[in-house]
Amino acid sequence: MTTVTYPRLIKRVRAVLIDSVLLPVTVFSVLLLADRVGAPGDAYAKALLIALPIFLLEPGLVALTGGTVGHHLLKIRVVKRNGLGNINIFAASVRFVVKLLLGWLSFIFVLTTSKHQAVHDLLAGSIVVHKDPTGLPAHEVLLERKQETEAYVYPAAWRRIAVIAGYWLLVSIALGLGNYIVSTPECARGRSCTTVDHLANILLNVAWLVGLGWVTVRGWNGTLFGCRRRPREAE
């Protein structure tokens, strides 16, 4: 069997950025074309004209061709967790909705799950792989991560995810408090914010993302309080 290889997170992010530009351009073009040809302009018709291209370009393409336009341009593919074949349209739709709801937070899990899966991959039963790793630099070709299951017993996945979600909440609360402490009174009231306020906000948001990534990696690897792995000798 051919070894399954996974792309780096940055390549997946680049695919998302391509799609995030293509989707609104396509929707706008469809709406413009519909207006030019005199298509019905009621709310239901417009909602359909917006939803249809989004459905076709995201879950539709993923189910039929194994990826979005961004995936194909970067030569990566969405397949079933076993690496064989495309996921069905229902799984592709679940994958898209979860990715839409969680945004970048979903991708943090790519840094720690064994098959480099984001949350939307975990729920859809999918993985993202290279179409053909031949000729790619070694640092671009990732293999499956191995947990130290021979030496440690890991908490159930649901427990780790629940604990990680709790820490995400605490980190987000800390971000809110940090913003309140460092912001000037005028900015805190929603009035005028200075350049220093904006810079502090950017730094705090970067710290927030780093904090979310840190607790996610630690939590999934069983080294975070509340979901720590246990040595097998202790069993």
C-alpha positions in Angstrom: 0.0 0.0 0.0 1.1 3.6 -0.7 2.1 5.4 2.5 -0.4 8.2 3.3 1.3 11.5 3.7 -0.1 14.7 5.0 0.5 18.4 4.1 1.7 21.0 6.5 -0.8 23.3 8.2 0.3 26.3 6.2 -0.6 24.6 2.9 -4.1 23.9 4.2 -4.4 27.5 5.3 -3.3 28.7 1.8 -6.1 26.5 0.3 -8.6 28.1 2.7 -7.4 31.6 1.7 -7.9 30.7 -2.0 -11.4 29.4 -1.4 -12.3 32.4 0.8 -11.5 34.7 -2.2 -13.1 32.5 -4.8 -16.4 31.9 -2.9 -17.6 35.6 -2.6 -16.4 36.4 -6.1 -18.4 33.5 -7.5 -21.5 34.4 -5.4 -21.3 38.0 -6.5 -20.9 37.0 -10.1 -23.9 34.7 -10.0 -26.1 37.5 -8.4 -24.9 39.9 -11.0 -25.6 37.5 -13.9 -29.1 36.7 -12.4 -29.9 40.4 -12.3 -28.7 40.9 -15.9 -30.9 38.1 -17.2 -33.9 39.2 -15.2 -34.1 36.3 -12.7 -36.7 36.6 -9.9 -35.4 39.1 -7.3 -37.4 38.0 -4.2 -35.6 37.0 -1.0 -36.0 33.2 -1.5 -34.5 33.4 -5.0 -31.6 35.4 -3.8 -31.0 33.0 -0.9 -30.9 30.1 -3.4 -28.5 32.0 -5.7 -26.2 32.5 -2.8 -26.4 29.0 -1.3 -26.1 27.1 -4.5 -22.6 28.2 -5.6 -21.4 27.9 -2.0 -22.8 24.3 -1.8 -21.3 23.4 -5.2 -17.8 24.9 -4.5 -17.4 23.5 -1.0 -19.2 20.2 0.0 -20.2 19.5 -3.6 -16.6 19.6 -5.0 -15.2 17.8 -1.9 -17.7 14.9 -2.3 -17.4 14.6 -6.1 -13.7 15.5 -6.7 -12.0 15.1 -3.4 -11.4 18.8 -2.7 -12.2 22.4 -3.2 -10.5 24.6 -5.9 -7.9 25.6 -3.3 -7.2 22.0 -2.5 -6.7 21.0 -6.1 -4.5 24.0 -6.9 -2.2 23.1 -4.0 -2.3 19.4 -5.0 -3.9 18.1 -1.8 -7.1 16.1 -1.4 -9.8 15.3 1.2 -10.4 11.6 1.6 -12.0 9.2 4.0 -10.1 8.5 7.3 -8.8 5.2 5.9 -7.3 7.0 3.0 -9.6 5.3 0.4 -12.0 7.3 -1.6 -13.9 10.6 -1.2 -16.3 11.3 1.7 -20.0 11.4 0.9 -22.0 14.5 0.5 -23.5 14.4 4.0 -20.0 14.1 5.6 -18.7 16.9 3.3 -21.6 19.1 4.3 -21.0 18.5 8.0 -17.3 19.2 7.4 -18.1 22.6 5.7 -20.6 23.7 8.4 -18.2 22.9 11.3 -15.3 24.6 9.5 -17.5 27.7 8.9 -18.7 27.8 12.5 -15.3 27.3 14.2 -13.1 29.0 11.7 -9.4 29.1 12.5 -10.0 27.4 15.9 -10.8 24.2 14.1 -7.3 24.1 12.5 -5.5 24.2 15.8 -6.1 20.5 16.1 -4.1 19.8 13.0 -1.0 20.5 15.2 -1.7 17.6 17.5 -4.0 14.9 16.1 -2.4 11.7 14.8 -3.7 12.1 11.3 -3.3 15.9 11.2 -7.0 16.4 11.4 -8.9 19.6 12.2 -12.1 19.4 14.2 -14.1 19.4 11.0 -12.1 16.5 9.8 -12.6 14.6 13.0 -16.4 15.0 12.9 -16.6 14.3 9.1 -14.3 11.2 9.3 -12.0 12.8 6.7 -8.2 13.4 6.4 -6.3 15.8 4.0 -3.4 14.2 2.2 -1.0 14.9 -0.6 -2.2 13.8 -4.1 1.4 12.9 -4.9 4.3 13.7 -2.6 6.9 12.8 -5.2 9.4 15.6 -5.5 8.3 17.5 -2.5 10.8 18.7 0.1 11.0 16.4 3.1 9.7 19.1 5.4 6.5 19.3 3.3 5.7 15.6 3.7 4.3 14.6 7.1 3.6 11.1 8.4 1.1 10.0 11.0 1.9 11.1 14.5 2.4 8.3 17.0 1.3 8.7 20.6 3.2 6.9 23.3 0.4 4.4 23.9 2.7 1.6 25.0 4.0 3.7 27.9 0.8 5.8 28.7 -2.9 5.4 28.9 -4.7 8.5 27.4 -8.0 9.9 28.4 -10.9 9.4 26.0 -11.0 11.8 23.1 -14.3 13.3 24.2 -12.8 14.1 27.6 -9.7 15.8 26.2 -11.9 17.9 23.8 -14.1 18.9 26.7 -11.2 19.9 28.9 -9.6 21.8 26.0 -12.9 23.6 25.4 -12.9 24.6 29.1 -9.3 26.0 28.8 -10.3 27.8 25.6 -13.0 29.6 27.6 -10.5 30.6 30.3 -8.0 31.9 27.7 -10.8 33.9 26.1 -11.9 35.4 29.5 -8.2 36.3 30.1 -8.2 38.0 26.7 -11.2 40.1 27.6 -9.7 41.1 31.0 -6.4 42.0 29.3 -8.2 44.2 26.8 -10.1 45.9 29.6 -6.9 46.5 31.6 -4.7 47.8 28.8 -7.3 49.9 26.9 -7.7 53.5 27.6 -11.1 54.5 29.1 -12.3 56.1 25.9 -11.5 52.9 23.9 -13.1 50.7 26.6 -16.3 52.6 26.2 -16.3 52.1 22.5 -15.4 55.6 21.6 -12.0 56.7 20.1 -9.1 54.2 20.3 -5.5 55.3 19.9 -2.8 53.6 17.9 -1.4 52.1 21.1 -4.9 50.7 21.8 -5.0 49.0 18.4 -1.4 47.7 18.8 -2.2 46.3 22.2 -5.4 44.6 20.8 -3.4 43.0 18.1 -0.7 41.7 20.5 -3.4 40.3 22.9 -5.2 38.6 20.0 -1.9 37.0 18.9 -1.3 35.9 22.5 -4.9 34.5 22.5 -4.3 32.4 19.4 -0.9 31.1 20.8 -2.6 30.3 24.1 -5.4 28.3 22.3 -2.8 26.4 20.3 -0.7 25.7 23.4 -3.6 24.3 25.5 -4.9 22.3 22.5 -1.6 20.6 21.9 -1.0 20.0 25.6 -4.6 18.7 26.1 -4.6 16.3 23.2 -1.3 14.9 24.2 -2.5 14.3 27.7 -0.2 16.7 29.5 -2.8 19.2 30.6 -4.4 19.3 34.1 -7.8 17.7 33.9 -6.9 15.2 31.1 -3.5 13.9 31.9 -2.2 10.6 30.6 -1.2 8.0 33.1 1.8 5.7 33.0 0.7 2.1 32.3 2.6 1.0 35.4 0.0 2.8 37.5 -2.8 0.8 36.0 
